[in-house]
Amino acid sequence: MTTSERVPARRPSITDVARRAGVSVGTVSNVLNRPDVVAAATRERVQSTIDELGFVRNASARQLRVGALQTVGAIVLDIANPFFTEVARGIEDRLSADDHTLILSSSDEDPEREARYLRLHEEHGVRGVLVCPSHASLDHILAVRERGLHVVLLDASPGRTDVSSVGVDDVRGGSLAVEHLLGLGHRRLGFINGPPVIRPCIDRRTGVVSALIAAGLDPAEVLVEVGVPSLSVDAGDIGMTRLLELPVGRRPTATFCVNDLTAVGALRALRRAEVPVPSRMAVVGYDDVQIAAMLAVPLTSVRQPTHTLGWTAADLLLREALIGPSAQHERVLFQPELVVRDSTAPVA
């Protein structure tokens, strides 16, 4: 055997600790789990042996024995989206306070993939799961909840009273974006929207239309909506390219993008077409992820409280898991905020 082929050292067991400390396995277990029932001198000797051997308890085995895995699942639309990365950090911060771990996965906006992850979480016995719905229908999500899995909807509107949810008022958010552009004098607006089965896309569109009607404008005359298949940079590029193909007289002077990633793609398409921002095209995003302020043209965006969304959703889930079936479902709805930067300006 060469020096590069060393056999890994065996992990010390609870039996090794008991043998070295001269106590029973039960005493070691009590030191780990109920230290108050062990005499101080014995407790100190066992702890010293644990430190000496570098013993680490096998938490997963213990949790399986007691039937309560300290793990929570979260299924988001796309881990690569900085919005969900920031939300996940809020989830993790709340879970870590109660010694829980997070299993994070992407549905890729696919209901079948989402359903598969839900089944896997259910089979592995997690304490609960946070789900950002990939479809307006919640049937498969509610089905696992009916079988005993705690569920909290994440980044979702509070449309139901039979399941807890945490979200942002996306209708108001869509209105904020359009009200800002109308206030700058724009009267030909583009709207790059995502899949019409995703609730935030539906709600933001409702806000867009409501703001136009409230301003006395006919959406059919002033708005050009382009639907794209995903909430990605490439999709935003495609959406803006379609808008730029319109005749100059019909081309928007400002565009609201359904999220910041599509806005980044829209800016890329504008740069490629040598259309200056904001003098010939104002752009508004949604989410206000950290990169929005770092772009070559800092992005005006509708801010969501990403970390707070994740923290609050995880807190709701842990409380429901602790209380059990008698827990009251809660619906938390935060208000968005418009953050104005250099990508918007008065119509030329």
Sequence and secondary structure as in RCSB ss.txt:
>XXXX:A:sequence
MTTSERVPARRPSITDVARRAGVSVGTVSNVLNRPDVVAAATRERVQSTIDELGFVRNASARQLRVGALQTVGAI
VLDIANPFFTEVARGIEDRLSADDHTLILSSSDEDPEREARYLRLHEEHGVRGVLVCPSHASLDHILAVRERGLH
VVLLDASPGRTDVSSVGVDDVRGGSLAVEHLLGLGHRRLGFINGPPVIRPCIDRRTGVVSALIAAGLDPAEVLVE
VGVPSLSVDAGDIGMTRLLELPVGRRPTATFCVNDLTAVGALRALRRAEVPVPSRMAVVGYDDVQIAAMLAVPLT
SVRQPTHTLGWTAADLLLREALIGPSAQHERVLFQPELVVRDSTAPVA
>XXXX:A:secstr
  GGG        HHHHHHHHTS HHHHHHHHH GGGS HHHHHHHHHHHHHHT    HHHHHHHHT   EEEEE
ES TTSHHHHHHHHHHHHHHHHTT EEEEEE TT HHHHHHHHHHHHHTT SEEEE  SSS  HHHHHHHHTT E
EEEES     SSSEEEEE HHHHHHHHHHHHHHTT  SEEEEE  TTSHHHHHHHHHHHHHHHHTT  HHHHEEE
EE SSSSHHHHHHHHHHHHTS TTTS SEEEESSHHHHHHHHHHHHHTT  TTTT EEEEEE  GGGGGSSS  E
EEE  HHHHHHHHHHHHHHHHHH TT    EEEE  EEE  TT     
